[in-house]
Amino acid sequence: MQQPWPWYVAGPLIGLTVPALLLIGNKALGISSSLRHVCAACVPAGIPFLTYNWRAEIWNLVFVLGVALGGFIGYQLMGHPDTIAISAETVRDLKAEMGLTDFSGLLPRELFSLDNMANWKGWVFLVLGGFLIGFGTRYAGGCTSGHAISGLSNLQWVSLVAVIAFFVGGLLMTWVIYPKLF
Amino acid sequence: MKYFKYLVLGALFGIILTKSEVISWFRIQEMFRFQSFHMYGVIGSAIVVGIISIQLIKRNHLKSINGEEIKLSDKKFNHGIWIGGTIFGLGWAMTGACPGPLFAQVGAGANVGAVLIMIVAALAGTWTYSALREKLPY
């Protein structure tokens, strides 16, 4: 169980989450909406987009809580490798381009640690990175789950546009902006 | 208790995300560098199974366990789809996470302090979008 699940096991199971949610509660899979519900519940500040009956969406917050619980079960209880076996080329490139040396864990400590809040890396990777996720997903009306998985499963061409844009942004960061940052 | 089923399904979803390592920053870098098929296999096969499932639901007019007609709404195009999508993509490559994996990472206990900062920053991003919504191009 410590071994990672291959794509042909994990992918179909992720796909089955879409009909499972529809069948158990007539709900559409979408994780980024939870961020909006939290804002609406905690700091609505009279903003029209945050003034709605978020209580009707509690199921979404419970689902997200479940995802965190699943992270605990999947990582801590079921075991995990110390270092994720990514391709040798990626290791080589990340060493050469970003100066990473520690490849253990889920995220590189050299970029994602509280200590980094004392320098630009923490602010760029943690604060700006997180901000772009929250801003962009709501502006686009969904994230990888809502558009890529749920939307494309329902053959929505709008979601295809969104997924292409996700990749344009990701490739831009990886191939154009990263080389300038490091 | 009416929400318990969502907790269970969410936990299963979180376990799958974690065991397939899609919640790893390293896997996302590998994907955007086209150096492994793993992420494409996961996302691609998820979509194929999703499409087949939804077709089966539609063609057989399946109802939810509450007996409700299953409703799937069509997504409407606006310019936010690609502008917001690109903005999210930039953040996806930086943090190596989309919203689901962020929550799974907290549970996994990986770099928890850093991940919590990212979640708070994501909430700030969503809040800022909400406040600026009427002024943004659509």
Interface residues (C-beta under 8 A of the other chain):
Chain A: P4 W5 P6 W7 Y8 V9 A10 G11 P12 L13 I14 G15 L16 T17 V18 P19 A20 L21 L22 L23 I24 G25 N26 K27 A28 I31 S32 S34 L35 R36 V38 C39 V43 A45 I47 P48 F49 L50 I58 W59 N60 V62 F63 V64 L65 G66 V67 A68 L69 G70 G71 F72 I73 G74 Y75 Q76 M78 H80 I84 I86 S87 E89 T90 D93 L94 F103 G105 L106 L107 P108 R109 L111 F112 S113 L114 N116 M117 G122 V124 F125 L126 V127 L128 G129 G130 F131 L132 I133 G134 F135 G136 T137 R138 Y139 A140 G141 G142 C143 T144 S145 H147 A148 I149 S150 G151 L152 S153 N154 L155 Q156 W157 V158 S159 V161 A162 V163 I164 A165 F166 F167 V168 G169 G170 L171 L172 M173 T174 W175 I177 Y178
Chain B: Y3 K5 Y6 L7 V8 L9 G10 A11 L12 F13 G14 I15 I16 L17 T18 K19 S20 E21 V22 I23 S24 W25 F26 R27 I28 Q29 E30 M31 F32 R33 Q35 S36 F37 H38 M39 Y40 G41 V42 I43 G44 S45 A46 I47 V48 V49 G50 I51 S53 I54 L56 I57 L62 S64 I65 N66 E68 I70 K71 L72 S73 D74 K75 K76 F77 G80 I81 W82 I83 G84 G85 T86 I87 F88 G89 L90 G91 W92 A93 M94 T95 G96 A97 C98 P99 G100 L102 F103 A104 Q105 V106 G107 A108 G109 A110 N111 G113 A114 V115 I117 M118 I119 V120 A121 A122 L123 A124 G125 T126 W127 T128 Y129 S130 A131 R133 L136
